[in-house]
Amino acid sequence: MKRFLLRIIVCLLPTLVSIGVVGWAYNEYQHGRGGFVLGVDLVGGTILVYEVDESKMTAEARSAFKVQHLAEALKRLIDPDDLKNVTVRPTGSGSPERVEIILPTGGKHQADIERKNWQGVLSEARTKFQLQEALETRQGDKGQLVEDLTKAKEAEVLAFVKDEKAGKGGKRVPDWPDLVKDVERKFLPDSRESLPVGTRDDDEALARRAAMALRPQISAWVDEKTEQGGRSKKMLTGDEVENIKGLIARQGKLEFRILANSVDDAAAMEAAALYFAPLSTEPTTKGRDLSLAPARRRS
């Protein structure tokens, strides 16, 4: 038995390590933190295939063109930080060349996890910043969440200021500088800078200044709670897929040309030639012939 012990350990140890890795990956996947990296065929998504239109390229451009460079440029455009799990690669062979863009959406499982996580962030934000009403910020919109929290705190400061000035609860009505200090103590206890006194009795301005002083703290908290940290890649929503389609559609080269021919536009071509004839025969008069100025304005 002893002579087989080492062999048993050698066989059993990789198996146990593999089971541990699979268990960890399953737990991470269930909580939306990565784990298994599933293909678009398993989690759902969109595959876009774009074909290069070589008929609009010059011979020189066609000879210098490399589809790999196009794929790399599209990757930098769509997912420069490689956080959206977007795959851009040349596909097929021969002419015309094609580029395949794979946009994973994560399926129902991922969507449910992201929705649950976002609701958790909103709930925690309400508790953290002591808000009276629940937040209804659109999922994933970090900038709007910062804005909503800032506005909520501004409204809270304004209500506090009005209550203090009204002597609510039988309190003594403080002078304006004292009221500013009260706002600092209640809403900015950790701030190293004092609020400017500002214009006396301008309640809205005071509330706005206090909210803006809180904004860096709010922004840092939102970043911390929604940060991907580069560990896991973010799945795309349906709206983001549509935005990427629009982004790709807007790329390229736009050419504006005025086309004329001697049959349909003979009169216009003759008038244009007569108009510019003095400039071509007498270069020194360019910019000084006053008789040309009215014609330009009329056109």
VEXLO-876496 format. One line per 8 residues: their letters; for each residue x negated, y, z negated of N, C-alpha, C, O. Coordinates in steps of 0.02 Angstrom, whole numbers, plus 50000, padded with zeros to 5 digits. Layout:
// residues N
A	X/Y/Z/X/Y/Z/X/Y/Z/X/Y/Z | ...
END
This chain:
// residues 299
MKRFLLRI	49959/49940/50000/50000/50000/50000/49957/50063/50000/49972/50111/50034 | 49902/50061/49961/49859/50120/49955/49828/50138/50022/49817/50197/50037 | 49813/50087/50062/49780/50102/50125/49827/50135/50175/49805/50166/50224 | 49893/50129/50163/49942/50161/50207/49965/50229/50180/50001/50266/50214 | 49943/50246/50119/49967/50308/50088/49947/50370/50128/49988/50414/50139 | 49885/50373/50149/49862/50431/50188/49900/50437/50253/49917/50493/50274 | 49912/50380/50285/49949/50382/50349/50021/50405/50338/50049/50441/50379 | 50050/50383/50283/50119/50404/50268/50121/50480/50256/50167/50514/50280
IVCLLPTL	50073/50505/50219/50071/50577/50205/50061/50616/50269/50094/50668/50279 | 50016/50593/50313/50003/50627/50376/50066/50629/50419/50078/50679/50453 | 50105/50577/50418/50167/50575/50458/50223/50614/50424/50263/50647/50458 | 50226/50610/50358/50282/50641/50322/50275/50717/50316/50325/50753/50319 | 50214/50741/50307/50203/50812/50295/50227/50855/50354/50263/50904/50342 | 50209/50840/50417/50235/50881/50473/50311/50879/50477/50343/50928/50496 | 50340/50820/50460/50413/50815/50462/50445/50861/50411/50494/50896/50426 | 50418/50862/50350/50445/50906/50298/50436/50979/50317/50481/51020/50306
VSIGVVGW	50378/50997/50345/50366/51066/50366/50416/51085/50421/50442/51141/50421 | 50428/51040/50467/50475/51054/50522/50546/51064/50495/50581/51109/50518 | 50566/51022/50447/50632/51030/50417/50638/51098/50382/50689/51132/50386 | 50585/51117/50348/50585/51182/50314/50591/51240/50362/50628/51288/50350 | 50554/51236/50418/50557/51289/50469/50626/51294/50500/50653/51348/50509 | 50655/51236/50517/50722/51235/50546/50773/51263/50496/50818/51301/50516 | 50768/51244/50432/50813/51270/50382/50808/51345/50374/50858/51380/50368 | 50746/51371/50375/50736/51444/50370/50765/51479/50431/50798/51530/50425
AYNEYQHG	50753/51450/50491/50779/51481/50553/50855/51481/50553/50886/51529/50575 | 50885/51427/50528/50959/51423/50526/50986/51476/50479/51036/51510/50495 | 50954/51484/50421/50978/51534/50373/50972/51605/50401/51017/51646/50393 | 50915/51619/50435/50906/51685/50466/50958/51697/50521/50984/51752/50526 | 50972/51646/50560/51021/51653/50614/51091/51665/50587/51128/51706/50614 | 51109/51630/50534/51176/51637/50504/51186/51708/50476/51243/51732/50474 | 51132/51740/50454/51137/51807/50425/51119/51861/50475/51113/51920/50457 | 51110/51842/50539/51097/51892/50591/51029/51924/50589/51020/51980/50613
RGGFVLGV	50979/51889/50560/50912/51917/50554/50863/51884/50601/50802/51889/50592 | 50887/51850/50652/50843/51817/50699/50850/51742/50694/50903/51714/50706 | 50794/51709/50677/50796/51636/50673/50790/51605/50741/50739/51615/50775 | 50841/51569/50762/50840/51537/50828/50844/51590/50882/50885/51636/50878 | 50803/51584/50933/50806/51628/50991/50844/51591/51045/50816/51549/51080 | 50908/51608/51052/50951/51573/51100/50953/51610/51166/50953/51672/51167 | 50957/51573/51219/50961/51603/51285/51030/51632/51299/51077/51620/51262 | 51034/51671/51353/51097/51703/51369/51151/51652/51387/51211/51667/51381
DLVGGTIL	51131/51592/51408/51180/51541/51425/51213/51513/51362/51268/51484/51366 | 51181/51520/51303/51210/51495/51241/51245/51548/51200/51296/51534/51168 | 51220/51610/51201/51249/51663/51159/51292/51711/51197/51326/51753/51167 | 51292/51707/51263/51332/51753/51303/51292/51814/51323/51245/51834/51289 | 51311/51844/51379/51276/51903/51402/51291/51917/51476/51337/51888/51505 | 51252/51961/51504/51261/51981/51574/51194/51974/51610/51142/51992/51583 | 51197/51947/51670/51138/51941/51712/51149/51984/51774/51196/51972/51813 | 51106/52034/51784/51111/52078/51842/51055/52060/51890/50997/52052/51870
VYEVDESK	51071/52055/51953/51021/52041/52005/51023/52098/52056/51074/52111/52087 | 50967/52131/52064/50961/52187/52110/50915/52167/52168/50862/52139/52157 | 50937/52182/52228/50898/52166/52288/50865/52229/52315/50896/52281/52319 | 50802/52223/52333/50764/52280/52359/50785/52291/52432/50781/52246/52473 | 50806/52352/52448/50827/52370/52516/50765/52395/52553/50748/52454/52551 | 50733/52349/52589/50671/52366/52623/50683/52408/52685/50636/52438/52712 | 50745/52412/52709/50759/52451/52769/50749/52526/52757/50741/52564/52805 | 50751/52547/52694/50742/52618/52678/50671/52635/52658/50657/52690/52633
MTAEARSA	50626/52588/52669/50556/52599/52652/50515/52606/52715/50528/52573/52765 | 50465/52650/52713/50419/52656/52770/50373/52594/52771/50369/52557/52722 | 50340/52585/52828/50296/52528/52834/50240/52531/52782/50220/52480/52754 | 50215/52591/52769/50161/52599/52720/50186/52583/52650/50153/52549/52611 | 50247/52608/52633/50275/52594/52567/50290/52521/52559/50282/52493/52505 | 50314/52489/52612/50330/52418/52609/50268/52376/52596/50271/52327/52559 | 50212/52394/52627/50151/52355/52618/50122/52365/52548/50090/52319/52521 | 50133/52424/52518/50105/52438/52452/50152/52416/52396/50133/52413/52338
FKVQHLAE	50215/52400/52413/50265/52384/52362/50251/52317/52330/50237/52267/52364 | 50257/52314/52263/50252/52252/52226/50312/52247/52180/50324/52292/52139 | 50349/52194/52186/50411/52187/52147/50397/52182/52072/50439/52201/52032 | 50337/52158/52054/50319/52154/51983/50315/52224/51952/50334/52234/51895 | 50290/52271/51991/50285/52340/51966/50355/52369/51956/50367/52407/51908 | 50402/52352/52000/50471/52374/51992/50501/52345/51928/50535/52380/51891 | 50489/52281/51916/50515/52249/51856/50487/52281/51793/50524/52292/51744 | 50423/52297/51793/50392/52329/51735/50421/52399/51724/50432/52419/51667
ALKRLIDP	50433/52435/51778/50462/52503/51771/50533/52499/51744/50551/52541/51702 | 50572/52452/51766/50640/52444/51740/50640/52424/51667/50683/52447/51628 | 50593/52382/51647/50588/52363/51577/50573/52424/51533/50602/52432/51480 | 50526/52466/51556/50510/52527/51518/50570/52574/51515/50578/52610/51465 | 50610/52574/51566/50669/52618/51568/50723/52594/51521/50752/52634/51484 | 50737/52529/51522/50793/52501/51485/50776/52486/51412/50815/52502/51367 | 50717/52457/51401/50700/52433/51334/50626/52446/51321/50587/52398/51317 | 50606/52510/51314/50534/52526/51307/50501/52496/51246/50442/52479/51247
DDLKNVTV	50539/52489/51191/50511/52463/51128/50522/52389/51119/50502/52360/51069 | 50554/52356/51169/50566/52285/51167/50605/52264/51105/50589/52214/51073 | 50658/52302/51089/50699/52287/51031/50769/52262/51051/50807/52240/51009 | 50785/52264/51115/50851/52245/51138/50853/52175/51169/50905/52152/51193 | 50795/52141/51169/50792/52073/51195/50810/52068/51269/50836/52018/51292 | 50795/52122/51306/50810/52124/51378/50752/52093/51416/50694/52109/51404 | 50769/52049/51462/50719/52017/51505/50726/52045/51576/50781/52043/51605 | 50671/52070/51604/50671/52094/51673/50615/52057/51710/50557/52060/51690
RPTGSGSP	50634/52023/51763/50583/51983/51799/50601/51976/51872/50660/51977/51891 | 50550/51970/51915/50563/51956/51985/50594/51886/51992/50578/51841/51953 | 50636/51878/52041/50668/51813/52050/50669/51796/52124/50669/51841/52167 | 50670/51732/52139/50671/51710/52208/50604/51720/52242/50555/51740/52210 | 50603/51705/52304/50541/51713/52343/50560/51734/52414/50616/51724/52436 | 50513/51763/52448/50526/51784/52516/50556/51854/52518/50551/51892/52470 | 50585/51870/52574/50614/51936/52584/50688/51931/52597/50709/51884/52632 | 50730/51976/52571/50712/52032/52527/50698/52009/52456/50725/51959/52433
ERVEIILP	50656/52046/52421/50638/52028/52352/50693/52052/52304/50728/52100/52318 | 50699/52017/52248/50751/52032/52200/50722/52037/52129/50670/52009/52114 | 50758/52074/52087/50741/52081/52017/50800/52059/51975/50857/52081/51987 | 50788/52017/51926/50841/51992/51881/50834/52025/51813/50780/52027/51784 | 50890/52052/51788/50892/52084/51723/50941/52046/51678/51000/52041/51694 | 50917/52018/51623/50957/51978/51578/50973/52020/51516/50927/52041/51480 | 51037/52031/51503/51060/52073/51447/51100/52030/51400/51160/52019/51411 | 51070/52004/51346/51108/51961/51299/51152/52003/51253/51131/52054/51227
TGGKHQAD	51213/51980/51244/51260/52015/51199/51269/51979/51133/51299/52007/51087 | 51243/51919/51127/51244/51884/51063/51306/51843/51048/51306/51803/51002 | 51359/51853/51087/51419/51813/51077/51457/51834/51014/51439/51883/50981 | 51510/51798/50999/51555/51815/50943/51518/51811/50876/51529/51853/50833 | 51475/51761/50868/51439/51753/50805/51398/51815/50789/51403/51841/50733 | 51358/51839/50836/51317/51897/50825/51359/51960/50815/51343/52002/50773 | 51412/51966/50855/51456/52024/50849/51488/52028/50780/51493/52081/50750 | 51510/51970/50754/51541/51968/50687/51491/51988/50634/51507/52024/50587
IERKNWQG	51429/51964/50640/51378/51980/50591/51361/52054/50591/51356/52085/50539 | 51353/52083/50651/51336/52153/50656/51393/52197/50630/51381/52249/50598 | 51455/52177/50643/51512/52215/50618/51515/52211/50542/51528/52261/50509 | 51502/52152/50514/51503/52143/50442/51446/52184/50410/51457/52216/50358 | 51387/52182/50439/51331/52220/50412/51344/52295/50414/51326/52331/50367 | 51375/52318/50468/51389/52390/50474/51440/52412/50422/51434/52465/50391 | 51492/52370/50412/51541/52387/50360/51509/52388/50291/51527/52428/50249 | 51460/52344/50281/51424/52344/50218/51384/52408/50208/51381/52435/50153
VLSEARTK	51353/52433/50262/51316/52496/50259/51363/52554/50242/51347/52596/50200 | 51422/52556/50274/51470/52609/50261/51494/52607/50189/51501/52659/50156 | 51508/52546/50165/51531/52539/50096/51477/52561/50046/51492/52595/49997 | 51416/52541/50060/51361/52560/50016/51348/52635/50018/51330/52665/49967 | 51356/52665/50077/51347/52737/50084/51399/52775/50042/51384/52826/50011 | 51460/52750/50042/51512/52783/50003/51496/52781/49929/51506/52830/49893 | 51469/52724/49906/51450/52718/49835/51388/52760/49819/51386/52794/49768 | 51339/52757/49864/51275/52792/49852/51286/52867/49847/51257/52900/49803
FQLQEALE	51327/52895/49892/51335/52967/49895/51401/52990/49862/51421/53048/49869 | 51434/52943/49827/51493/52959/49787/51546/52996/49827/51569/53050/49808 | 51566/52965/49882/51616/52996/49926/51686/52976/49903/51697/52921/49877 | 51733/53021/49912/51802/53008/49892/51838/52964/49943/51880/52923/49924 | 51822/52972/50007/51856/52935/50060/51808/52889/50096/51748/52901/50098 | 51836/52836/50125/51795/52788/50162/51772/52817/50228/51806/52859/50258 | 51714/52796/50250/51687/52818/50314/51714/52775/50371/51728/52716/50361 | 51722/52806/50429/51747/52769/50488/51700/52780/50547/51723/52784/50604
TRQGDKGQ	51635/52785/50534/51587/52797/50587/51583/52738/50635/51586/52680/50614 | 51578/52754/50699/51574/52701/50749/51513/52656/50737/51459/52679/50719 | 51523/52592/50748/51470/52543/50733/51406/52558/50771/51406/52568/50831 | 51351/52558/50734/51285/52566/50763/51263/52637/50776/51205/52648/50795 | 51307/52686/50766/51290/52756/50780/51258/52787/50718/51292/52817/50677 | 51193/52780/50712/51157/52804/50653/51159/52880/50648/51169/52908/50594 | 51150/52914/50705/51151/52987/50705/51218/53014/50681/51220/53063/50643 | 51272/52983/50704/51339/53006/50683/51351/52991/50609/51385/53029/50575
LVEDLTKA	51322/52936/50585/51330/52919/50514/51296/52973/50471/51323/52994/50420 | 51236/52994/50491/51202/53048/50455/51244/53111/50456/51251/53146/50406 | 51273/53125/50515/51314/53185/50521/51376/53180/50477/51394/53229/50443 | 51409/53123/50477/51469/53114/50436/51454/53120/50361/51493/53151/50324 | 51399/53091/50340/51380/53096/50269/51363/53168/50250/51381/53191/50196 | 51329/53203/50294/51312/53273/50281/51375/53316/50274/51380/53357/50229 | 51422/53305/50320/51484/53344/50318/51525/53326/50255/51557/53370/50225 | 51524/53263/50236/51561/53243/50176/51532/53275/50114/51569/53297/50070
KEAEVLAF	51466/53278/50110/51434/53311/50052/51446/53386/50053/51455/53417/50001 | 51447/53415/50113/51462/53487/50118/51532/53502/50091/51542/53550/50055 | 51580/53460/50110/51649/53470/50086/51652/53461/50010/51689/53496/49976 | 51613/53413/49984/51613/53401/49911/51583/53460/49874/51609/53481/49822 | 51528/53488/49901/51497/53546/49869/51545/53606/49870/51551/53643/49821 | 51579/53615/49927/51625/53671/49934/51682/53665/49883/51702/53715/49853 | 51709/53605/49874/51763/53595/49826/51738/53609/49755/51774/53639/49715 | 51677/53588/49740/51648/53601/49674/51640/53677/49662/51657/53701/49608
VKDEKAGK	51615/53713/49711/51605/53785/49705/51672/53820/49692/51676/53863/49649 | 51723/53802/49729/51788/53834/49721/51818/53819/49653/51849/53862/49622 | 51809/53757/49629/51834/53740/49563/51799/53780/49509/51830/53804/49461 | 51733/53788/49516/51694/53825/49467/51715/53899/49466/51720/53929/49413 | 51726/53927/49524/51746/53997/49528/51817/54009/49502/51834/54063/49480 | 51858/53956/49507/51927/53962/49482/51932/53950/49407/51985/53958/49378 | 51876/53930/49376/51876/53916/49304/51918/53856/49287/51952/53854/49235 | 51916/53805/49331/51957/53745/49320/51936/53711/49255/51877/53704/49240
GGKRVPDW	51987/53689/49217/51974/53655/49154/51957/53703/49098/51930/53682/49046 | 51972/53766/49108/51958/53815/49055/51886/53835/49049/51866/53864/48999 | 51846/53819/49100/51775/53837/49097/51765/53911/49111/51806/53944/49142 | 51709/53936/49085/51690/54005/49100/51669/54011/49173/51632/53969/49198 | 51692/54063/49206/51674/54073/49276/51602/54098/49279/51587/54152/49253 | 51556/54060/49309/51485/54079/49310/51472/54135/49360/51509/54144/49408 | 51418/54173/49347/51395/54220/49397/51369/54182/49457/51355/54122/49454 | 51363/54218/49513/51342/54184/49575/51274/54150/49569/51268/54092/49589
PDLVKDVE	51222/54182/49542/51157/54146/49535/51163/54084/49491/51131/54033/49504 | 51203/54089/49438/51213/54031/49395/51250/53976/49431/51236/53916/49421 | 51297/53995/49473/51334/53945/49512/51288/53908/49560/51295/53848/49570 | 51243/53945/49590/51194/53913/49636/51152/53863/49597/51138/53808/49622 | 51132/53881/49536/51093/53835/49494/51135/53773/49475/51108/53718/49472 | 51199/53783/49463/51243/53726/49447/51247/53678/49506/51247/53617/49497 | 51250/53705/49567/51252/53663/49627/51188/53623/49633/51189/53564/49650 | 51131/53655/49619/51067/53621/49622/51064/53563/49572/51044/53508/49589
RKFLPDSR	51085/53577/49510/51082/53525/49459/51128/53466/49475/51110/53409/49460 | 51184/53479/49504/51232/53425/49517/51217/53386/49580/51221/53324/49581 | 51198/53421/49633/51191/53388/49698/51118/53379/49721/51104/53337/49764 | 51072/53417/49692/51002/53412/49712/50956/53405/49652/50911/53445/49642 | 50969/53355/49610/50929/53349/49549/50855/53333/49562/50812/53350/49521 | 50840/53301/49619/50771/53281/49633/50736/53329/49680/50678/53317/49698 | 50769/53382/49700/50739/53428/49749/50686/53471/49716/50694/53494/49659 | 50630/53481/49752/50576/53522/49726/50584/53595/49746/50549/53639/49719
ESLPVGTR	50630/53608/49791/50641/53677/49814/50709/53701/49790/50757/53664/49788 | 50711/53764/49772/50774/53794/49749/50814/53820/49808/50787/53840/49859 | 50880/53817/49801/50923/53845/49852/50919/53921/49850/50920/53951/49796 | 50916/53953/49908/50918/54027/49908/50986/54051/49884/51037/54019/49898 | 50987/54105/49848/51050/54131/49822/51097/54152/49878/51157/54140/49874 | 51069/54182/49931/51109/54200/49988/51159/54255/49973/51154/54290/49923 | 51208/54261/50017/51259/54312/50010/51308/54293/49954/51333/54237/49952 | 51320/54339/49910/51365/54327/49853/51435/54309/49878/51462/54340/49924
DDDEALAR	51464/54258/49845/51533/54236/49858/51543/54206/49928/51600/54198/49950 | 51488/54188/49962/51495/54153/50026/51493/54078/50012/51441/54045/50018 | 51552/54051/49992/51555/53981/49971/51534/53933/50026/51497/53886/50013 | 51559/53945/50087/51544/53900/50142/51469/53897/50157/51442/53843/50170 | 51436/53954/50155/51365/53956/50169/51326/53918/50116/51278/53883/50131 | 51346/53926/50053/51312/53890/49998/51321/53815/50007/51274/53777/49999 | 51382/53793/50022/51395/53722/50032/51354/53695/50091/51328/53639/50088 | 51349/53735/50144/51311/53713/50202/51237/53707/50186/51205/53659/50208
RAAMALRP	51210/53755/50149/51139/53752/50131/51124/53691/50087/51073/53658/50095 | 51169/53677/50040/51159/53619/49997/51162/53554/50037/51122/53508/50025 | 51208/53550/50084/51214/53489/50125/51153/53480/50169/51129/53424/50178 | 51127/53534/50198/51068/53529/50240/51006/53510/50199/50961/53477/50224 | 51004/53532/50135/50949/53511/50092/50953/53436/50077/50901/53404/50065 | 51013/53409/50077/51022/53337/50065/51010/53296/50128/50999/53235/50123 | 51012/53327/50186/51010/53289/50249/50948/53245/50257/50955/53188/50278 | 50887/53269/50240/50829/53224/50246/50836/53161/50204/50817/53106/50226
QISAWVDE	50863/53168/50144/50873/53110/50100/50925/53063/50131/50916/53002/50130 | 50978/53091/50159/51030/53050/50191/51000/53014/50251/51012/52954/50260 | 50963/53049/50292/50933/53020/50353/50886/52963/50335/50886/52910/50367 | 50844/52973/50283/50797/52921/50263/50834/52859/50238/50813/52803/50252 | 50888/52870/50201/50926/52813/50175/50959/52774/50232/50958/52712/50232 | 50987/52809/50281/51019/52776/50338/50967/52736/50377/50981/52680/50398 | 50908/52765/50388/50855/52730/50424/50835/52666/50387/50825/52614/50418 | 50830/52671/50322/50809/52613/50282/50861/52557/50286/50843/52499/50291
KTEQGGRS	50925/52576/50284/50978/52525/50283/50992/52495/50352/51020/52440/50356 | 50975/52530/50404/50990/52505/50472/50928/52488/50511/50932/52471/50570 | 50870/52492/50479/50807/52481/50514/50800/52408/50534/50810/52362/50494 | 50782/52398/50599/50769/52330/50623/50700/52306/50602/50687/52246/50594 | 50655/52355/50594/50588/52338/50569/50546/52299/50618/50492/52276/50601 | 50570/52290/50680/50531/52254/50730/50532/52179/50720/50503/52143/50761 | 50563/52154/50667/50561/52082/50654/50610/52046/50699/50595/51992/50727 | 50669/52075/50706/50720/52041/50747/50742/52087/50802/50741/52148/50795
KKMLTGDE	50761/52059/50857/50782/52098/50914/50857/52106/50915/50894/52060/50896 | 50878/52163/50936/50948/52182/50932/50985/52157/50994/50962/52164/51050 | 51044/52128/50982/51087/52108/51037/51126/52169/51062/51139/52215/51024 | 51145/52167/51124/51179/52224/51155/51255/52216/51148/51282/52161/51148 | 51288/52274/51142/51361/52274/51144/51384/52283/51216/51344/52298/51260 | 51449/52274/51227/51476/52283/51294/51466/52353/51320/51451/52363/51379 | 51474/52403/51276/51463/52473/51296/51391/52486/51316/51378/52522/51364 | 51344/52456/51279/51273/52466/51295/51256/52434/51363/51215/52460/51400
VENIKGLI	51287/52377/51378/51276/52346/51444/51300/52392/51499/51265/52400/51550 | 51358/52423/51490/51383/52470/51541/51338/52530/51547/51327/52556/51602 | 51311/52554/51490/51265/52611/51493/51202/52594/51531/51176/52636/51568 | 51177/52533/51522/51117/52512/51558/51131/52508/51632/51089/52527/51673 | 51189/52482/51651/51208/52480/51722/51208/52550/51752/51182/52561/51807 | 51237/52597/51715/51239/52666/51740/51169/52696/51744/51154/52734/51791 | 51126/52680/51696/51058/52705/51695/51020/52680/51756/50983/52718/51788 | 51028/52617/51772/50994/52589/51831/51021/52620/51894/50984/52636/51940
ARQGKLEF	51088/52629/51897/51119/52656/51958/51096/52727/51972/51095/52748/52030 | 51078/52764/51919/51057/52834/51929/50984/52840/51950/50962/52895/51968 | 50948/52786/51947/50877/52789/51966/50870/52784/52042/50915/52760/52077 | 50813/52806/52065/50800/52801/52137/50784/52869/52165/50766/52915/52129 | 50790/52874/52230/50771/52935/52265/50831/52962/52302/50862/52926/52342 | 50848/53024/52290/50903/53056/52325/50874/53104/52377/50832/53145/52360 | 50896/53099/52438/50873/53142/52492/50932/53181/52520/50983/53152/52537 | 50924/53247/52525/50975/53289/52553/50949/53316/52620/50898/53351/52621
RILANSVD	50982/53300/52673/50960/53321/52739/51017/53356/52777/51075/53337/52772 | 50998/53407/52815/51045/53441/52859/51032/53416/52930/50978/53428/52957 | 51079/53383/52959/51071/53355/53026/51108/53399/53077/51165/53418/53066 | 51075/53414/53131/51105/53454/53185/51084/53425/53252/51032/53393/53257 | 51124/53438/53304/51106/53416/53372/51122/53472/53421/51162/53517/53406 | 51092/53469/53478/51098/53523/53527/51166/53525/53561/51181/53573/53597 | 51208/53475/53552/51274/53475/53583/51326/53508/53537/51360/53555/53556 | 51330/53483/53475/51381/53508/53429/51360/53573/53396/51403/53613/53376
DAAAMEAA	51295/53584/53389/51272/53641/53350/51228/53688/53392/51184/53721/53364 | 51241/53692/53457/51199/53733/53501/51201/53806/53482/51150/53840/53480 | 51261/53831/53468/51268/53903/53451/51231/53919/53386/51197/53970/53382 | 51238/53876/53336/51205/53889/53272/51129/53885/53279/51093/53924/53249 | 51105/53837/53319/51033/53830/53328/51004/53891/53365/50950/53914/53349 | 51041/53916/53414/51018/53975/53452/51017/54037/53406/50970/54076/53409 | 51069/54045/53365/51072/54102/53319/51015/54099/53268/50985/54150/53252 | 50999/54039/53244/50944/54031/53196/50878/54048/53228/50835/54081/53197
ALYFAPLS	50868/54027/53291/50806/54042/53326/50798/54117/53337/50743/54144/53328 | 50852/54151/53356/50849/54224/53365/50837/54259/53299/50801/54309/53297 | 50866/54233/53247/50859/54264/53181/50786/54264/53158/50762/54314/53130 | 50750/54207/53169/50682/54201/53145/50630/54221/53196/50570/54221/53181 | 50651/54239/53257/50603/54258/53309/50558/54316/53289/50498/54312/53301 | 50585/54370/53260/50540/54426/53241/50486/54405/53192/50430/54431/53195 | 50502/54360/53148/50452/54338/53099/50396/54298/53131/50338/54301/53110 | 50413/54260/53182/50362/54218/53214/50317/54258/53261/50259/54241/53270
TEPTTKGR	50344/54313/53291/50303/54352/53337/50266/54409/53303/50214/54430/53327 | 50293/54433/53246/50261/54488/53210/50255/54470/53136/50296/54492/53096 | 50205/54430/53118/50198/54408/53048/50192/54465/52999/50211/54458/52940 | 50165/54523/53021/50154/54577/52974/50219/54609/52950/50220/54643/52899 | 50273/54597/52987/50337/54627/52967/50374/54583/52918/50428/54601/52895 | 50347/54524/52901/50380/54478/52856/50391/54510/52788/50344/54533/52756 | 50453/54511/52766/50470/54539/52701/50480/54614/52702/50500/54643/52651 | 50465/54648/52761/50473/54720/52763/50526/54742/52813/50543/54802/52816
DLSLAPAR	50553/54696/52853/50603/54714/52903/50670/54719/52868/50702/54668/52853 | 50692/54781/52855/50754/54791/52818/50815/54769/52857/50867/54757/52827 | 50809/54764/52923/50867/54744/52962/50886/54671/52950/50942/54651/52965 | 50839/54631/52921/50854/54560/52908/50891/54550/52842/50927/54502/52833 | 50881/54597/52796/50910/54587/52730/50986/54583/52730/51012/54537/52698 | 51022/54627/52765/51096/54621/52765/51119/54555/52794/51169/54527/52771 | 51084/54531/52846/51105/54468/52877/51098/54411/52827/51141/54367/52825 | 51045/54411/52786/51037/54358/52736/51092/54361/52684/51119/54309/52664
RRS	51109/54421/52663/51161/54427/52613/51229/54405/52639/51268/54374/52603 | 51243/54421/52703/51308/54402/52731/51313/54326/52739/51368/54299/52734 | 51257/54292/52751/51260/54220/52760/51270/54185/52695/51273/54123/52693
END
